[in-house]
Amino acid sequence: QVQLVESGGGVVQAGDSLRLSCKASGRSVTGYSMDWFRRLPGKEEREFVAQIGGSDDTTHYADSVKGRFTISRDNADNTVYLQMNNLEPDDTDIYYCCYAIPPNFWGEGTQVAVAS
């Protein structure tokens, strides 16, 4: 059974940093493109945040987070990270990781709240 478990969210002040983790079990993250998305509580649509490529670790970011967020992976720990710096109130969301190509195996998410 493949599972992705996100962690690391919390309540912070604007300008603070957080590092989110996405621990995979049942399938390696090595060689797979992995994404981070976010969604406002109560909303259905998820917004793309960042991707790390499966073959060469090429990264892509939403314009809204470019220069502030960094996606990375630790293959030995089977974990994908999202380092979030200089957080803004608009970054308040539930953050999810997934495999980029279906089946996505969405996790339950981790909540980030940024106070102004």
C-alpha positions as CSV (number, residue, x, y, z in Angstrom):
1,Q,0.0,0.0,0.0
2,V,1.4,3.3,-1.1
3,Q,1.2,6.2,1.4
4,L,2.4,9.8,1.5
5,V,2.4,11.5,4.9
6,E,2.9,15.2,5.1
7,S,4.2,16.9,8.2
8,G,5.9,20.1,9.4
9,G,3.0,22.6,9.2
10,G,2.1,25.0,11.9
11,V,1.2,28.6,12.9
12,V,3.9,31.1,12.2
13,Q,4.3,34.9,11.7
14,A,4.8,36.6,8.4
15,G,8.5,36.4,7.4
16,D,9.1,33.1,9.2
17,S,10.2,29.8,7.7
18,L,8.8,26.3,7.8
19,R,10.1,23.0,6.3
20,L,7.4,20.6,5.2
21,S,8.2,16.9,4.8
22,C,6.5,14.2,2.7
23,K,7.4,10.7,3.8
24,A,6.6,7.9,1.3
25,S,6.0,4.3,2.1
26,G,5.2,1.4,-0.2
27,R,6.9,3.1,-3.2
28,S,10.2,4.9,-3.6
29,V,10.3,8.6,-4.5
30,T,13.5,8.0,-6.4
31,G,13.0,8.4,-10.1
32,Y,9.5,9.8,-9.8
33,S,8.5,13.4,-10.3
34,M,7.0,14.7,-7.1
35,D,4.7,17.7,-6.6
36,W,3.6,19.9,-3.8
37,F,0.1,21.4,-4.0
38,R,-1.9,23.6,-1.6
39,R,-5.6,24.1,-1.0
40,L,-7.6,26.5,1.1
41,P,-9.7,24.8,3.7
42,G,-13.2,24.3,2.3
43,K,-12.1,24.7,-1.3
44,E,-11.9,21.8,-3.7
45,E,-9.3,23.0,-6.2
46,R,-5.7,22.5,-5.4
47,E,-3.1,25.0,-6.5
48,F,0.3,23.8,-7.8
49,V,3.2,24.9,-5.7
50,A,6.4,23.1,-6.8
51,Q,7.7,20.0,-8.6
52,I,11.0,18.1,-8.6
53,G,11.7,16.0,-11.6
54,G,12.2,12.3,-11.5
55,S,15.1,11.9,-13.8
56,D,17.3,14.9,-13.1
57,D,15.7,16.7,-10.1
58,T,14.8,19.7,-12.2
59,T,12.6,22.0,-10.2
60,H,9.6,24.1,-11.1
61,Y,7.7,26.6,-9.0
62,A,4.5,28.6,-9.1
63,D,5.2,32.3,-9.7
64,S,3.7,33.1,-6.3
65,V,6.4,31.1,-4.4
66,K,9.4,31.4,-6.7
67,G,12.5,32.6,-4.8
68,R,10.9,31.8,-1.4
69,F,10.2,28.0,-1.6
70,T,12.6,25.2,-2.4
71,I,11.6,21.6,-3.2
72,S,14.1,18.8,-2.6
73,R,14.2,15.1,-1.9
74,D,16.2,12.7,0.2
75,N,16.2,9.4,-1.6
76,A,17.8,7.5,1.2
77,D,15.0,8.6,3.6
78,N,12.3,8.3,0.9
79,T,11.2,11.9,1.7
80,V,10.4,15.0,-0.3
81,Y,10.8,18.4,1.4
82,L,9.4,21.9,0.8
83,Q,11.5,24.6,2.5
84,M,9.3,27.7,2.8
85,N,11.0,31.0,3.6
86,N,9.7,34.5,4.0
87,L,6.2,33.2,4.5
88,E,3.2,35.5,3.7
89,P,-0.4,35.4,5.0
90,D,-1.5,34.3,1.5
91,D,0.6,31.1,2.0
92,T,-2.0,30.0,4.5
93,D,-3.3,26.7,3.1
94,I,-3.3,22.9,3.5
95,Y,-0.2,21.6,1.8
96,Y,-0.2,18.2,0.0
97,C,2.4,16.2,-1.7
98,C,1.8,13.6,-4.5
99,Y,3.4,11.7,-7.3
100,A,3.2,13.9,-10.4
101,I,1.9,11.2,-12.7
102,P,-1.3,9.3,-11.6
103,P,-1.9,7.4,-9.5
104,N,-1.0,10.4,-7.4
105,F,-1.5,8.8,-4.0
106,W,-2.4,12.1,-2.3
107,G,-1.6,12.4,1.4
108,E,-3.9,13.9,4.1
109,G,-2.0,17.2,4.0
110,T,-0.4,19.5,6.6
111,Q,-1.9,22.8,7.6
112,V,0.1,26.0,7.4
113,A,-1.2,29.3,8.9
114,V,0.7,32.5,8.5
115,A,-0.3,35.4,10.7
116,S,0.3,39.0,9.6
